[in-house]
């Protein structure tokens, strides 16, 4: 039996960030196109490597280092990638919802896939940069960011004739956690498969089929993190052909298997390292 689509909410996760830190703080937003804020301190007492996995998201990450602060706007990766953070720095970040994100007249979502852009070069907002990187107060950083973000996010799609079409496709992919077929999207919109592939890829930098794969993977992460899952039943529930198909896709996104991932969750005491904070 497949999952009731009405129950699906994709909460994008970077679990290996949590596993590589002693304390990882997260504040859920789920509005303004923002999924959540997070902060962590990377220290040498934890040997686990920071690894980014595909999530279809844009992050803005601030390194709050006293000597060499910096900030980057980071697009989604399509394969697992090691992240090299220097020293024992404190990091503050905002993760946007899949397919959404920080966009202004200088940069689009599609341009950030597997890329990073210096925050100051894109925004020119030195005041926000300095206020965020000089603080170590998570809640204060959230308030500062939101106040500025809601006022200066000036990217406008009013002249974008593809906005409604790409938004519809994105919502359907999210609503079904990647289980919708590209052919079904074409039939629902009245356009050809070729045309919607072009529009979606131009807007988001990946094809709808690839984005579906990323959302199904993220939905799998959510299920693995929340329960002791029966992998055979989980594969059926999430729309994979079979368990081997699920394992193959998971390995491509993490360089490990679902079974080993469940072991890592227990071994690193994942839930004890993750702290949810009200903002």
LUMFI-815581 format. One record per residue: x, y negated, z negated of N, C-alpha, C in turn. Coordinates in pm, whole numbers, plus 32768, in hexadecimal, padded with zeros to 4 digits. Layout:
BEGIN
XYZXYZXYZ...
//
This chain:
BEGIN
80558078800080008000800080587F838000803E7F27805980897EAA805980537E4C7FF080A47DEE7FC9807F7D917F6080177D2E7F907FBE7D087F377F5C7C9F7F557FA77C1D7F6C7F997BE57FE47FE47B6E80077FC67AF97FAB7F4D7AF47F747F287A837F1E7F7E7A7E7E9F7FBA7AEE7E7C80087AF67E00809B7AD17E1580C47ABC7E9181527AAB7EAE817F7A1A7EA081E27A067E4C822579857E4182BB79A07E4882FD79667EAA838D797A7EB783D579197E5A841D79517DFA847079007DA08501791D7DC3854078C87E1485C778E67E46862D78F87DD7867C79607DE386DC79827D7A876A798E7DB387CA79687D60885779827D78888A79CE7CFD886A7A4F7CF388867A9A7C7889197AA67C5589717AA57CB989FF7AB47C9C8A3A7A367C5F89F679C47C6D8A1D794C7C238A0879637B8E8996799E7B6B897779B97ADE89DB7A1C7AA589F87A857AF18A527AED7AC18AE17ABC7AAD8B037A4F7AF18B8E7A1C7AEA8B9E79AE7A828B3779957A318B3F792D79CB8B10796579458B37792278D98B08794E78558A7B791C78398A5C78A3786989D67869785889AF782078D7893B7844790C890978077986887F77CE79678872774B796F87F47709794C87A576E879CB872276FF79C386CC76EE7A37864B76A87A0D862276457A5B85A675FD7A40855176007ABF84E276477AB9848C765D7B2D843675E17B48842D75B97BC883E075447BF1836C756D7C4C838975AB7CBC832975DB7D1F82CA756C7D50830174F87D6582BA748A7DA78321742A7DE282F273CC7E34834B736F7E7B83AB73B97ED8838A74377EF983E674867F4A845874C27EFB845974AB7E7784C574DD7E208498755E7DDB84EE75C47DDF84D3763F7D9784F7762F7D038576760C7CE985A175FD7C5F862675B47C58864475877BE086C875507BBF871475BA7B71879975B17B7387E9760F7B26886D75CE7AFD88A976057A98893075D97A72897976507A3589FD764E7A408A4E76B77A068ADD768379F78B2876C879A58BB576AB79978C04772879B88C57771D7A1D8CAA778F7A458D28778F79F18D4077FD79AB8DBA7805795B8E04788779798E82788979568ED978F979798EBF797679248E69796B78C08E4D79E0786C8DF37A4478B48DB27A1779208D5C7A6F79708DA57A9179F18DB87B117A098E057B3C7A7E8DB17B467AFD8D2C7B487AEE8CD77B597B628CE27AE27BC28CE47AFF7C438CF27A987CA98C6C7A587CC88C6D79D57CDB8BF579917D0A8BDC79B67D9B8B6B79F17DB78B497A197E408AC079E17E628ABA799A7ED28A3A79677F0489FD79CF7F61897B79E57F5389347A437FAB88CB79F67FFA889B7A2D8069883979E780BC87B879C98070878A794C8078870D7928803586B678C8808786E6789D80FC86987842814E868A77B8811386E3779580B686D77718806A874A76B980838730763B8065879975D6805B87AF75BB7FC6882D75B47F9E8852758A7F17889F75077F1F888F74B57EBA88ED74487EA3893374697E2089B674747E268A01749B7DAF8A6974327D8C8A66740A7D0D8AC173A47CDA8B2873E77C7E8BA773D27C988C1073FC7C3D8C2F73877BE28C0E73967B638C1C73277B038CA3732E7ABE8D0A73227B0C8D9373277AD98DC3729A7ABA8E0472897A488E3272037A208E9971CB7A808EED72227AB88F5971F47B0D8F3471F17BA28EF3725A7BD08ED272647C5F8E41728D7C758DE472357C558D5772577C6D8D3972597D038CDD72AE7D2A8CB272AE7DB58C2472E77DBD8BE572D67E2F8B5F730B7E448B4E73307ED68B07739F7EED8AF273CF7F748A6173F67F8A8A3373E3800489B17416802F89CE7497807A89997507804889BF758A807C894775D080BB895875FD813688EE7649817888F476DC8153888D77258179888977B4815A88F877FF81A1892A78678161898478C481A4892E793181E3896579768244891F79E58284895C7A6C825F89CF7A6782208A137ADC81EA8A4C7AB581628A657B1481098A9E7AF080868B247AA980978B397A4080488BB579F380548BEA79D17FC98C6C79E87FB58CAC79C37F378CB7792B7F2F8C9678F57EB98C9D78667EA18D13784B7E448D6C77F57E6D8DE477D97E1E8DD277557DD38DBA77617D518DB376EC7CFB8E3376E47CA98E6F76707CA88EED76617C628ED976457BCE8F3876767B7F8F3B76557AF08EC276857AA38EA7763F7A358E39766279DC8DCA75FA79E38DAF75C77A5A8D5475577A698CC375737A488C7C75097A2B8BEC750C7A148BA974E67A988B4475347AC08AFF751E7B3F8A6A75097B288A3574A77B7089A6748B7B70897374997BFE890174DC7C0F88D074EF7C96883A74E67CA2880C74CB7D1B877E74D07D3B876E752F7DB18714758D7DA286F675EA7E10866B75CB7E45866575AD7EC585E6758F7F04859E76107F29851E76067F4284D1767B7F6884FC76AA7FF384F0772C800F851A775F809284DB77138106853076EC8163850176A381D884E9761081C184F175E5814484E075588122856A751F8108856D74AE80C485EF74828099860B73F180B0867D73C8807D86A7733E808E86BF73248121867372C98159868772A381E48678720C81F086CF71D0823B86BD7142825A86E4712C82EB86F070B283138707709483A0879070C383D087EB70E0837488727107839B8884719D83AD882871ED8377883E727D837B87B972C7837687B2733983BA873B738E83BA875C7416838086F3745E8357870274E2831D8756753C83788736753B83F9877975958458880F757E845D883B7503844788C974E4844F8919751783D788D27540836E8917756A82F48923760182E388E9764E833F88F376E0833289867709833489AF774D82C88A3A777882B48A9E770482B98A70768F82938AC6761982948AB475CB82118B17757681F28B0D751981838B2A748D81B68AEC742B81788B0473A0819D8B1D7350811E8B8272F8811E8B9B72A580A68B22724E80868AF67254800B8A7E720B7FE08A8C71757FF98AFE713D7FD88B0F70AC7FE68B0F708080798B4470D480D18B4570B0815E8AB870AF81988A64710A816989DB7113819C898070A9815F898C709580DB892F703B809689666FAF808089E96FA6806C8A246F25804989FD6EF57FBF89C16F4F7F6F898E6F277EEB89F76F3E7E7E8A516EE17E728ABD6EEC7E108A886EE37D818A206E937D6D89E86E837CE689B16F087CB389626F4E7D06892C6FCF7CDC899C70337CC489FD70367D1E8A6F708F7D0F8AB5707A7C8A8ACF6FFD7C688B186FDF7BED8AC56FFE7B718A436FE37B7889EE6FFE7B0389E170947AE989D970E17B5489CE71737B438A5371AE7B158AC0718A7B578B4171CB7B398B7F719D7AB68B50712D7A7F8B8670FE79FF8B38713479888ACC717E79A38A7671B179388A8B724779248A6C727578AC8A687304788F89E173287851898272CD785A88FC72E07821889F730F7892887C738F7892883073CD78FE87AB73857916875F736C78AD86DC732C78BD86EA729D78F1874F725878C2876571D078F2878C71D1798587DE722F79AE880572397A3A878C72547A93873172A77A6486B772C27AB0866572437AC1865371FA7A548603717D7A5A864471197ABA86C6710B7AB1870E70AC7B07870070D47B99871271547BB6870971817C40867C716E7C78861771977C2C858D718D7C5D856570FD7C79858970A57C1D856470187C2E859E6FDF7CAF861B70027CCB865C6FCD7D43862F70177DC0862370987DB785FE70E97E2A857470C47E60851670B17E06848D70927E32848470087E7184E46FB27E5384E06F2C7E8B85306F1F7F0C85996F707F1D85ED6F5A7F9385E76FC97FFB8596702F7FE3858D70998047853F706480BF8587701E811685476FD08180853A70188204855B70998206854C70E2828484B970EC82A7849470C4831E840870C4834783F4711D83C0838C716D83BA836C71C3842B82EF7192847482CB71168461825170E3849E825670EA853682CE70E2857082DC70E78601830371728632830671D285D9832E725985FD82B372A9862782A572BF86A8822E730386DC8229739786B6829A73CC868582A07458865F8283746F85CB826B7403857F825F740F84EE81F1746F84C68179745C84FA810974B184D1811F754384F58159755B856A817175E4859681DA7628853E824975E5852682B2762284D4828476338444823675D48410820275DF838881A27655837C814E766A83E080F176DA83DE813E775F83DA81A2776A843181EF77E68435823877FE83B182727794837A82B977A182FB825B77CF828C81E377958286818377BA821F8159784B822D8144787A82A9811D790482BE818C796582958206794182B682777996828F8284799B81F78274792981B5827D792581248208797080E58191795B811B8118799980E381207A3180E7815E7A65814E81687AF6815F81EF7B2D813482457AD980FE82CC7B0280D583167B47814783087B0E81BE83527B41823183167BB98275829C7BE08250825F7C56828C820E7C36830A81FF7BB8832C81B67B9483A5820F7BAD842081D47BDA848D821D7BF2850882207B73855C828B7B6285A982967AED860082237AEB866481FC7B608695818C7B6986F1810C7B3786B080FB7B53863080847B2485E780857A8C85D980FB7A5385C4810879C185BD80E279838643810E79C286AF80EF7990873580597995874E80197A03872B7F8A7A11873F7F3B79AD86EB7F69799486717F22793786177F2E78A786467F9B7885868A7FB277FB86B57F8777E187447F78784D87917F52783C881D7FC87820887980407826884380B87810889480FB789688B281597894891081A3790D8932820C792B88C7823679A988C182A079D18864831F79818882833D7971890083B57926892783B0789688F5833B78588902832F77CB88DB833C77BA884382F7780D87F682FF77FB87648389781F873083CD787E87738458789B874C84B07820875E849C77DA87CE84EC776387EA84D076F48785845076DA876A842B766F870D8461768C8681844C770586518477772985CA850F772385BE85557758862285E77757861E861D76C9862585E176748677860D75E8867F85FB75A085FB858E75BF85B48570757A853685BD75B284C085CC763784B9860676758441868D76B7845886BB76BC84D3874076F084EC874A778684F886DD77CE84DD86D8785F84EF86527883852D864A78F8856785CD792485A48568794A853884E6794E855A8483797A84F7849E7A0884C784D17A60851F84EE7AE984F6855B7AEC848B85C37A9D849E862F7A96843A85FC7A5B83B885AC79F183C1857879B28347851D7A1382FC84CE7A638346847B7AC9830684D27B2B82B885427B5282F3859D7BAF82B185D37B74823085F67AF28232862B7AB181B985C17AAC814C85447A8F817284DA7A85810D84B67B0E80D484B87B758128849E7BFB80F6850C7C26809685897C0380B685F97C20805C85E87BD77FD785C57B577FDB85B27B0B7F60853E7B427F0D84D57B6F7F5084647BAC7F09848F7C2F7EC884E77C787F0C851F7CF37ED285707CD37E5585C27C6A7E5B860D7C407DE585B17C237D6F85447BDA7D8B84E57BB97D2184AE7C387CE0848D7C9A7D3184577D177CFC84BF7D667CAE85397D6A7CE085A37DB27C9985C37D707C1585BF7CEB7C1085E27CA37B9685757CAE7B2C84FB7CC67B56848A7CC27AF984657D497ABE84907DB47AFB84617E357ACA84C17EA67AEE84AD7F167AAC84F57F927ACD84AB7FCF7B4384D87FB07BBB848A7FD17C3284A9805D7C668440809F7C98844F81197CE6847080ED7D7484EB81087DA3851A80D17E2284C981037E998498817F7E93844881B47F0183C581677F0B838181567E9B8302810D7E9A8317807A7EBC838780437E8E83A37FB77EA783B87F9D7F3D83FB7FF87F7F84107FEB8010838C7FE6805A832F803C803382AA803E8072825E7FBD805382637F957FD6821A7F1E7FA982477EA07FF282C97E95801082FE7E1B804A83077E1F80E282D17E89811F82C77E8B81B083417EBD81FB83A07EFE81B684107F3C81FC83E07FBE823D84267FE982A68400806582E9840C80DB8287847880DC823A848E814481D784FB811481778521816A811A8583814280B5860B812580F486328170815986B5815B819786BA80D481DE864A80AB821786438027825786547FB981EE86147FCA817C861F7F68811086AF7F6180DD86EE7FD480CB87787FD8809A87D67F9480FE87C17FAD817E88157F7281E6880B7ED981E487907EA481E1877D7E1281DE87B77DD6815F87A37E1980EE87D67DE6806F886E7DE0807088AC7E4880A8893E7E4D80AF89747DDD8108892F7DBF8176895A7D5481CE89577CCD818888FA7CBD812988EA7C3C80E4893C7C318063896D7CA3802F89B17CA07FAC8A367CEB7FA98A527D3D800C8AC67D97800B8ABD7E007F9D8A427E1F7F738A2F7E8B7F1389A67EC97F2D89847F307EE089037F747EF288A37F4B7E8488207F5D7E9787C07F3E7E2C87DE7F897DAA880780077DB6882680547D3E889B801B7CF189057FF67D3889797FBA7CF589567F307CBE89007EE87D0588D67E647CD6888C7E707C5188337ED27C4687EC7EE87BC888507F067B5788B97F507B7789217F6D7B1589677EEC7AEB89887E947B4D89CB7E157B2E89747DBF7AD288F17DC07AEA88977D717A9688A47D9A7A0388A77E1C79EC88B17E4F7963893E7E39792B89A27E55797B8A2D7E4C794F8A527DBE79268A227D5B79708A437CCF795489DF7C8E78F4897A7CDC78C989107CA5787288D77C2478B088AC7C34792A887C7BC5797D88177B6C793387B17BA978F987467B5B78BC87757B0C784287DE7B3A780188137AF2778D88677A7A77B688957A79783188E57A087863888E799B78A0881279BC78C087B8795E7904875C791B789F87617895789C87117848783C86B377EA788B863077FA787485CE77A678B585B67729785F85B376B678A185A87636785C853575E6789784E275AC784084797551786E84B874C778878494748978F784CF74067915846D739578F3
//
